[in-house]
């Protein structure tokens, strides 16, 4: 029987302007690379903030390996790493010092693991440089290094390719697939970059107007549509939202 890494039921958060996410129901299997695809403002970040316990839902719940983020937050989040919106760092600390600071939350993380995470994300050569000198893409890489420090079983990544150049995008896609295949890491990734979602994710959910309008396997989608972009346009049109 497949383990359910993430179980979302009736998750709802609506803002006064009418935006947000409404009645989101979703299950993500362990080792899956699940992509939430949708335009800016569709509700992806709101959903991910609630999944990470950074925002309280109006209704609904999220369970991580069976533990509710509302009733048992510590247990739910102990296997989770995340980047929501932007990868934050302390500008006057070096890359290594930033990770050493984050490592204080994880007793099992030592300098060897810090160096390993810097190597994996291509940041080892910038280990002793202050993050205020980093480009947006380098800050994003450092954020990913921080997110994987504790060898999390679930990674929640909001726009992880943001600010990366072509080489960085290729490296990030390779890293995500490697962690899923070799470590069994489960990914929930949001993006508005359709091509990158197509090349990275094993399963895809389309979010539009605050609703999850459909979920399908990437392989199945591409056997019926010439591209993920065509599928996305078709789904939006089919749901009467164009």
N, C-alpha and C positions, 0 to 999 in steps of 0.2 A: 504494500500500500504506500502511495506517495505521501510524503510529509508535506503538510501545508505550512509554508513559511509565513505567509501573510494572509489573514482573513479579514476582510472589510465588509461590514454589514450596515446598510442604511446611513452611511456617513454623510452628514449634511452640515453646511455652514454657509449662511447667506448674509450678505452685507446690505446696508441700507440702500446702496445704489442698484440693488438687484443682482449683482454678480456674486460669484461664489461657486459652491459645488452642492449638488442636490442628489440625495439618495444613491450614493455610490456603493455598489456591491461588487466585490471582486475577491478572487482567491488566486494566490500565486504559489506555485509549487517550489519546493527546495531545489536550488540549482537553476531555476528559470531566470532568463534575462527578459524582464517584462518592460515594455515601453509604453508610457502614456504620451500619446501624440495629440497635439492640438495647437492652435494659434495662441499668441500672447493674450492673456485675459480670459482663457477658457476655463480656468479653475484648477490647473495642474498644481501650482505652487501651494494654493490653499489646501488641497488634498494632502500634499506631502508634509506640510506643516502639522496637520492633524495626525498623520501617521507617525511622525517623530515626537509627538507630544508637545509641540511648541505652540499649539493653538487648541483650545477646547471646542469640540464640535457642538452644534446646536442639538444634534441627535446622532445616534449611531455609535459604533465602536470599531476599534482595530485590535486584532490579536496578532502578536508575533510569537510563533511557535506555541500557540495556545494561551499565552498570557495577555490579558487585556491592558491596553495603555491607560485606561481610565481606572481600573481596579487594582492593577498590579504593575505600576509603571516601571519600577526598578528591574523586575524580572523580564518585562517585555522588552526593555531597551538594552539589556546587558549584552546582547549579541548584535547590536545595530551600530553601524557607522553611517554618517550622513553629511551631505552638503546641501543646504537649502539656500536658494537665491545666489549668494556669493560666498566664495571661500575666504573667510576672514583669517587674518594673522596679525601679530604684533609687529608693527613696521620697524621698530628699533631693535628687534631681536633678529638673530640670524635664523636661517632655515632650521639648523640643528637645534638652536635654543627654543624655537617655537615648538618643535616636536618634543623636546625634553619637557617642556611645560605641560603639553597635552598628555605626555606619558605618565605624569603623576597620577592621573585618574585610573591608570591600569597597572597594577603591581607587577604583572608578568612581562611588561615591556621594558627592555634594557637598551643600551646603546647599539648593540648588534642589530636589534629589530628596527631601531630608528634608521640606521645606515641602510638596512635592507629596503625599507620603505622609500627612502630617498633614491636608492638605486633603481627600484622598480619604476618609479615615476620620472626618472631622468633628471633628478635634482641633486644627485650626490656631488657633482662638480661645483654646485652653488651652495654647498653645505654651510660654509662660513661667511656667506654674504647676507647682509640685512635685507629683509623682505621689502623694505620701502623702495629698494632699487629694482624690484622685480616687475616684469611686464604682467599684464592681466593673465596671459597664458601660464606664466611661471607661478603666479599666485594660485591659479586653479590646480596646477600639478601639486603644489605644496599642500593645498586643501585635501586633495585625494590621498596624499601620503599620510596626512593626519587621520583621515577617515578609515584607513586600513590598518592603522597602528596595532589595534587589538585583535587582528585576525577576525573581524566580525563575520557572522554567518549571513547577515542581511546588510546590503548597502542601498541606501536611499539617496539617489543623486538627482538633483534638480539642475537641468541644463549643464551636465558635466563637460561638454565640449565648448562651452562659452569662452571665447577669447583665445582658443588654441589655433595655431597655424596648422597647415595640412599635415606636417610631420607629427605634430602633437595629437591631432585627431586620430591618425593611424595608430600611434602608440597607445592612446587611451582605449580605442576599440580592441586592440590586441590584449591589453591588460584586463579589460572586462571579461572577454571570452576566456582568457587563461584562468582567471580566478573562478569563473563559473565551472569550467571543465575540470580543473585540477583540485580545487579546494571545495567545490560544491557550493560556492557562495551564491546567494540569491540576490538579484538586482531588481530594483524598481527605479526606472529612469524616466524622467520627463524631458521632453524636447519639442521644439517646433521645427527642428531640422530633419525633414522627412527622409532624406537620403541616408543620413547617419543612423537613424532608427532602423531603416530597412537593412542596413549592413550589420547592425549590432544585435538587435533584439530577436529572441525566439518567438515571442508572443507580443501582440500589440493591442492596446485599447485606445479607441478614438474618443477624445474628450472635446465636446463642443457645446458652448452655451451653458456650461455648468453641469452637463450630463455626460455620463459614459454611454455613448451611443452604440458601440459594438466592440466585441473582443474576438480575436481570431489568431491562429498561428501564422507567422510570417510566411512560412512555406506554402500554406494553404492560400493565403492572399495572393501570392505571386504566381500561383498556378491558375488563378482566375483573372488576374489583372496584369497589365504590362509593367506596372510599377506601383509602389506604395502610394505615390502621389495620386495616381488615378483612383485607387481604392479610397483614399481619404476624401477626395472630391465627391466620389459617388456616395459615400456614407453621409456626408454632410447634406448633399442634395436629397438623398432618400429620406432623411429625417426632417426635411422641410425647413432647413435653417439657412438657406442661401437667399 
